Amino acid sequence: MSTTFAYKEKSFLSTPKITFGGVTVFEWQFVILGGMIFFLPLIMLLSEPTLAGSNPIAWYFWMNAIISMPHVNAAYVRLQRKVSEGKVNAFYGVPLYLIFVALLGVAACFGRYLEFMTAVNVWQSFHYVRQVYGVSRVYSHENRETTLSRRLTYFAYHLAMPLFVLGRWNVLFNVWKGRPSDVIIPVHMPDALMTCCFALAFVGIVLGLLAELLKFRQNLAYNPVGLITLLAYYAIHWFGFLSASYYFRGFFAVTIYHAVQYLGLVWLKEKQQRENPAAYLCLWDRMPVVIPFLAFWLLIVLIGSTFTESVIPTLNIYWLQWSAVLLGAQSAHHYAIDTFLWRAKVGK
């Protein structure tokens, strides 16, 4: 990926050039914007009752099967490479997954499955918001940063995390009227706490815009990828986590955005870093980039659906909660390995 920044040696008051170079159309569509330009218009056309129902289309089932679960399984493509490179210990593969199976199985036996999965879902919310910060760091090289602008960007994302994580739980409590679902116990957040979270998020976005202004003034060629990622971060999580009026549409939007962004980033990095990526990523010469990406996505859907829809349910004849335990453990395992799988010391 080419770098397009040029450090500004001229006057601070001179006007920099705006450039979109260094970031491909594929990256803008599927990584930076998480496919929003494709799915958001459809979601907004659908009503809240339509997305909440399952007749004639089970919207949640198909969204989970085609988009959400494949992004979880895509993590194992990256994990396999990192283990083979010696960058990640093999313990974090199957052994760690079995530990989560054991923990969740014990919790289910003692009637604490709901509490365990609530903790996993809190982790999920943090996982969602943290991912976008990670994407912003992937593309931070498009502009030269100073220590100050880098720190401001860090706070821009992290100061908003309490609002999005705790705010999601508050919205769940209000929408569900305090009743738990099969996997989440909603919790009411005090108004004073939420006010503080809103204030922190406001400070965060101001700091983020200031960071982008500094980068704009300090580079001869400024790429707005950081600004657009920041605005998308606030907009999609506000819509998906904090909007009670658009609860179902927001939930679908933020879930699809997160999953598509993850799939796009995994495919892109594996394409760039694997010695022989064709075997894993459905690559063919002289093909538009989106075709092998969608083929890779379809391959993960087929493999994942075989496991989740054909293999796992057969185990329920031995214990009715096996499916719930194994799938819940897979979610927890995904969030766990992602806490280190994308760190700088692990490599690209």
C-alpha positions in Angstrom: 0.0 0.0 0.0 1.6 3.2 -1.0 2.0 6.1 1.3 0.9 9.5 0.0 1.8 11.9 2.8 4.3 14.7 2.5 5.5 16.5 5.6 4.7 20.2 5.5 7.9 22.2 5.8 6.1 25.4 4.6 4.1 27.8 6.6 1.5 26.5 9.0 -1.0 28.7 7.2 -0.5 27.3 3.7 -3.3 25.1 2.3 -2.5 21.4 1.9 -3.7 19.3 -0.9 -6.5 16.8 -0.3 -5.7 13.3 -1.7 -7.4 9.9 -1.6 -4.4 8.1 -2.9 -3.0 5.2 -1.0 -6.4 3.8 -0.1 -8.1 1.7 -2.7 -11.8 1.8 -3.7 -12.2 -1.7 -2.1 -10.8 -0.4 1.2 -13.0 2.6 1.2 -16.1 0.5 0.5 -15.5 -2.6 2.6 -13.0 -1.6 5.3 -13.4 2.1 6.0 -17.2 2.2 5.5 -17.9 -1.4 6.3 -20.1 -1.9 3.3 -22.6 0.8 4.5 -23.2 2.2 1.0 -24.6 -1.2 0.0 -26.7 -2.3 3.0 -27.7 1.0 4.8 -30.2 2.1 2.2 -32.0 -1.3 2.4 -32.1 -1.2 6.2 -33.6 2.2 6.2 -36.3 1.2 3.8 -37.3 -1.7 6.1 -39.5 -0.9 9.1 -38.8 -1.8 12.7 -41.6 -4.5 12.8 -40.2 -6.0 9.6 -36.7 -6.5 11.0 -38.1 -7.7 14.3 -40.3 -10.4 12.7 -39.5 -13.6 10.9 -42.4 -13.8 8.4 -41.9 -14.1 5.5 -38.1 -13.6 5.9 -36.2 -14.5 9.1 -34.1 -11.4 8.8 -32.0 -12.0 12.0 -31.3 -15.6 11.0 -30.0 -14.8 7.6 -28.0 -11.8 8.8 -26.3 -14.0 11.4 -25.7 -16.8 8.9 -24.5 -14.8 6.0 -22.7 -11.9 7.6 -22.2 -12.1 11.4 -21.0 -15.7 11.8 -18.6 -15.6 8.8 -16.7 -12.7 10.3 -16.2 -14.7 13.5 -14.9 -17.6 11.4 -12.6 -15.3 9.4 -10.6 -14.6 12.5 -9.3 -18.2 12.3 -7.8 -17.6 8.9 -5.6 -14.9 10.4 -5.0 -17.0 13.6 -3.8 -20.0 11.5 -1.2 -17.8 9.7 0.0 -16.2 12.9 0.4 -19.5 14.6 2.3 -20.9 11.6 4.6 -17.9 11.6 5.3 -18.4 15.3 3.9 -14.9 16.1 1.1 -16.4 18.2 1.2 -19.5 20.5 -0.9 -22.4 19.4 -2.5 -22.4 22.8 -4.7 -19.5 21.6 -6.4 -21.8 19.0 -8.2 -25.0 20.0 -7.0 -25.2 23.6 -8.3 -21.7 24.4 -11.6 -22.4 22.7 -12.0 -25.6 24.8 -11.4 -23.6 27.9 -14.3 -21.3 27.0 -16.4 -24.3 26.3 -15.6 -25.7 29.8 -16.3 -22.4 31.5 -19.5 -21.8 29.7 -20.5 -25.5 30.2 -19.9 -25.2 34.0 -21.9 -22.0 34.1 -24.8 -23.7 32.3 -24.7 -26.6 34.7 -25.0 -24.3 37.6 -27.7 -22.1 36.1 -25.5 -19.2 35.3 -25.4 -19.4 31.5 -27.3 -16.1 31.2 -24.9 -14.3 33.4 -21.9 -15.6 31.6 -23.3 -14.7 28.2 -24.2 -11.2 29.5 -20.5 -10.7 30.3 -19.6 -12.0 26.8 -22.0 -9.5 25.2 -20.5 -6.6 27.2 -17.2 -7.8 25.8 -18.8 -7.8 22.4 -19.8 -4.1 22.6 -16.2 -3.2 23.5 -14.9 -5.4 20.7 -17.1 -3.5 18.2 -15.9 0.0 19.2 -12.3 -1.1 19.6 -12.2 -2.5 16.1 -12.8 0.8 14.5 -9.9 2.4 16.5 -7.8 -0.5 15.1 -8.8 0.3 11.6 -7.9 4.0 12.1 -4.4 2.9 13.2 -4.1 0.6 10.1 -4.5 3.7 7.9 -2.7 6.2 10.2 0.3 6.1 7.9 -1.6 7.9 5.2 -0.7 11.2 7.0 2.4 12.0 9.0 1.4 12.2 12.7 3.0 13.9 15.7 2.9 12.6 19.2 0.2 15.1 20.0 -2.1 14.2 17.1 -1.7 10.5 17.8 -2.6 10.9 21.4 -5.6 13.0 20.5 -6.8 10.3 18.1 -6.5 7.7 20.9 -8.7 9.7 23.2 -11.1 10.5 20.4 -12.1 6.9 20.2 -11.6 5.8 23.8 -13.5 8.6 25.5 -16.6 7.6 23.6 -16.4 3.9 24.5 -18.1 4.2 27.9 -21.1 5.9 26.2 -21.4 3.3 23.5 -20.9 0.2 25.8 -23.0 1.4 28.7 -25.4 3.2 26.5 -26.2 0.1 24.6 -27.1 -1.7 27.9 -29.3 1.3 28.9 -31.1 1.2 25.5 -31.7 -2.6 25.9 -33.2 -2.0 29.3 -35.6 0.6 28.0 -36.6 -1.3 24.8 -37.0 -4.6 26.6 -38.6 -2.9 29.7 -36.1 -4.6 31.9 -36.8 -8.1 30.8 -33.8 -10.3 29.9 -33.5 -12.2 26.7 -32.0 -15.7 26.3 -28.4 -14.3 26.3 -28.5 -10.8 27.8 -29.5 -9.3 31.1 -30.2 -5.6 30.4 -29.1 -3.1 33.1 -30.5 0.4 33.7 -27.8 3.1 33.9 -28.3 6.1 36.2 -29.0 9.3 34.4 -26.0 11.0 36.1 -23.7 8.3 34.7 -25.0 8.6 31.2 -24.6 12.4 31.3 -21.0 11.9 32.2 -20.6 9.4 29.4 -22.1 11.9 26.9 -19.8 14.6 28.1 -16.8 12.3 27.7 -17.9 11.4 24.2 -18.3 15.1 23.3 -14.8 15.8 24.5 -13.7 12.8 22.5 -15.1 13.9 19.1 -13.7 17.4 19.6 -10.3 16.0 20.3 -10.6 13.8 17.3 -11.5 16.7 15.0 -8.6 18.7 16.5 -6.2 15.8 15.7 -7.4 15.7 12.1 -7.0 19.5 11.9 -3.4 19.2 13.1 -2.7 16.5 10.5 -4.4 18.6 7.8 -2.2 21.6 8.6 1.0 19.5 9.1 0.9 17.6 5.8 1.4 18.9 2.3 -1.0 16.1 1.1 -3.8 15.3 3.5 -5.8 12.1 3.2 -9.2 12.3 4.9 -9.3 8.6 5.7 -8.8 9.3 9.4 -11.5 11.9 9.5 -14.0 9.7 7.7 -13.2 6.7 9.9 -13.7 8.8 13.0 -17.1 10.2 11.8 -18.2 6.7 10.8 -17.3 5.4 14.3 -19.4 8.0 16.0 -22.3 7.8 13.6 -22.7 4.1 13.3 -22.4 3.3 17.0 -24.7 6.2 17.9 -27.3 4.8 15.5 -26.7 1.2 16.5 -26.2 1.4 20.2 -28.0 4.5 21.4 -31.1 4.8 19.3 -34.2 3.3 20.9 -36.5 4.6 18.1 -34.4 2.8 15.5 -33.5 -0.1 17.7 -33.7 -3.0 15.2 -32.5 -1.0 12.2 -29.6 0.3 14.3 -28.7 -3.2 15.6 -28.7 -4.6 12.0 -26.6 -1.6 10.7 -23.9 -1.7 13.4 -23.7 -5.5 13.3 -23.3 -5.7 9.5 -20.9 -2.7 9.5 -18.7 -4.5 12.0 -18.8 -7.9 10.3 -18.2 -6.5 6.8 -15.3 -4.3 8.0 -13.7 -7.3 9.7 -14.1 -9.6 6.7 -12.7 -7.0 4.4 -9.7 -6.3 6.6 -8.9 -10.0 7.1 -9.1 -10.8 3.4 -7.0 -7.8 2.5 -4.2 -8.5 5.1 -4.1 -12.2 4.2 -3.9 -11.4 0.5 -1.0 -9.1 1.2 0.9 -11.2 3.7 0.4 -14.9 2.8 3.1 -16.5 0.6 0.5 -18.5 -1.3 -2.8 -16.7 -0.6 -4.7 -18.2 -3.6 -5.5 -21.4 -1.7 -7.1 -19.5 1.2 -8.5 -16.4 -0.5 -10.0 -17.5 -3.8 -7.6 -15.3 -5.8 -7.5 -15.4 -9.6 -5.6 -13.3 -12.0 -7.3 -10.5 -14.0 -10.4 -10.6 -11.8 -12.0 -7.5 -10.3 -10.9 -7.4 -6.6 -14.5 -7.7 -5.3 -15.1 -11.1 -7.0 -12.4 -13.1 -5.1 -13.4 -11.3 -1.9 -17.0 -12.4 -2.3 -15.9 -15.9 -3.2 -13.8 -16.0 0.0 -16.8 -14.8 2.0 -19.0 -17.4 0.4 -16.5 -20.1 1.2 -16.5 -19.1 4.9 -20.3 -19.1 4.9 -20.5 -22.6 3.5 -17.9 -24.0 5.9 -19.3 -22.1 8.9 -22.9 -23.1 8.1 -21.9 -26.7 7.8 -20.4 -26.6 11.3 -23.1 -24.5 13.0 -26.2 -25.9 11.3 -25.2 -29.5 10.7 -22.5 -30.6 13.1 -23.3 -28.7 16.4 -27.0 -29.5 16.6 -26.4 -33.2 16.4 -24.7 -32.9 19.8 -27.9 -31.8 21.5 -29.1 -35.4 21.7 -26.5 -35.7 24.5 -27.2 -32.4 26.2 -29.8 -29.9 25.1 -27.5 -26.9 25.8 -24.5 -28.1 23.7 -25.4 -25.8 20.8 -25.7 -22.8 23.0 -22.5 -23.6 24.9 -20.4 -24.3 21.8 -21.6 -21.2 19.9 -21.3 -19.0 22.9 -17.8 -20.2 23.5 -16.9 -19.4 19.9 -18.0 -15.8 20.3 -16.0 -15.5 23.5 -13.0 -17.1 21.8 -13.3 -14.7 18.9 -13.3 -11.6 21.2 -10.4 -13.1 23.2 -8.0 -13.8 20.3 -8.8 -10.4 18.7 -7.5 -8.6 21.8 -4.0 -9.6 20.7 -4.3 -10.9 17.1 -4.1 -7.3 15.7 -1.4 -5.8 18.0 1.6 -4.2 16.4 4.0 -6.8 17.9 2.1 -9.6 16.2 2.7 -8.0 12.8 0.6 -7.4 9.7 
